[in-house]
Amino acid sequence: MRDPNRIDYFLKRLGECWKKVPDWRFGQFICNIPFGGKDPFYMEDSQFIECIESFFKESNDDNNK
């Protein structure tokens, strides 16, 4: 059985990213994240959140150039 405590940790990290684009609805948020050709349905939580955080890190890096 998966550890239910992972959910709060995941949601905290998701929330930190989502707050960077507060005007986006959740559907927009998910649709705007590139998942590298992977189907998010089959991704582990850790892979999913890594894609999201990577997207915002790269976006932030591009804005700081």
N, C-alpha and C positions, 0 to 999 in steps of 0.2 A: 504494500500500500504506500502511496506517495505521502510525504510529510505535509500535513495540512498547514503547517507554519510557513511553508514556502509562499503561500498565497499573499499574506500580508507583506512579505519582503518584495515580492514581484509587484504588487500594487503600489507600494511606496516608490519603487524605481520608475514605474510607469507614470505615476502622478508627477514626479519630478520632471520628466520629459514633456508631458502634456502641458504643464504650466508654462513651458517655453512658447507655446502656441495656443493661448487660451481662447482665441476666437474660433479655433477648429472644433467642430463637433467630433464625437468619438469615431464615427464612420469615416470622416475626412482624415482624422489622425491615422487610422489603420490603413486606409487606402493610399495615403501619401508616403507611406514607408516602403522603400524597396527591400524585398526579402531575398534578393539575389537569385531569383528564379525558383526559390523553394516555396512550397505550399505551406503557409503558416499553420494549417490544420495539423500537420504532421510534425511540426517542430517542437522540440523540448522547450520548456519555459525559459531556460537559460539561453538558448539560441535565439529565441524570440526577442527577449529583452536586449540581448547584445546587438541585434540588428537595429532596434529602435535607438539605443544609446549611441551606436555608431553613426546613424543618420544625423543625430543632433550634434555630435562631436564634429563630424565633417562639415556640417552646415555652419557651425560656429567657427571652425578653422577657416572656411572660405570667407566668412565675414570679417575676419581679422587680418586678411591679406591686404 
